[in-house]
Amino acid sequence: MQVVPQMFSLAINFSTQKFLQAQRKDGLGTIDAAVAYTISAWLVALAQLVYVFGLLEIWYFMMIIVLTGHLGDPVIAVGSLSICMNINGWEGMLFLGINAAISVRASNELGSAHPRVAKYSVIITVIQLLLIGILSALAVLATRNKFVVIFTNSIEMRCKRP
């Protein structure tokens, strides 16, 4: 029932295609029209997959938040999850910024006909990002009982849990 509007659009689309083919206005034959329709149909299918995977990522985080609220102490659980997601967002923004910078640097070097310099820059950046990730993880683990002060002033969140 929900695809009926789509069928009306296909009726208009097919009749317009056949009219243009009969008039030879577009210069394409039936084979070219079939190829164009196949390509556009596959593009729509791939675009739908992108939407599904994007929604799954968004729903994944939302479901974690909902399930965390059903744990034993929901205030502490949701607060802890918020802190973890905040740190995750900080690291994601840092890595995204560095990746954008190296993309520009590599593009400029490739445009200047220096492929070895571009490759070297990318390798150095990957090593740098790996070290930043390791240092961030070590910093969080080393200060796991103290860094909560940055995010909250709640006494319950500051208490050391076993």
Residue pairs with C-beta under 8 A, 6 or more apart in sequence:
17 33
17 37
20 26
21 28
21 29
21 30
21 33
28 36
61 85
64 81
65 78
65 81
68 74
68 77
68 78
68 81
69 77
69 78
71 77
75 156
76 156
76 157
76 161
79 152
79 154
79 157
80 157
82 151
83 148
83 151
83 152
83 157
86 151
87 140
91 133
91 136
94 132
95 129
95 132
95 133
98 125
98 128
98 129
98 132
99 125
99 129
102 121
102 122
102 125
105 118
105 121
106 118
106 121
106 122
107 118
109 115
109 117
109 118
109 121
110 118
139 147
140 147
145 160
148 157
148 158
149 158
151 157
152 158
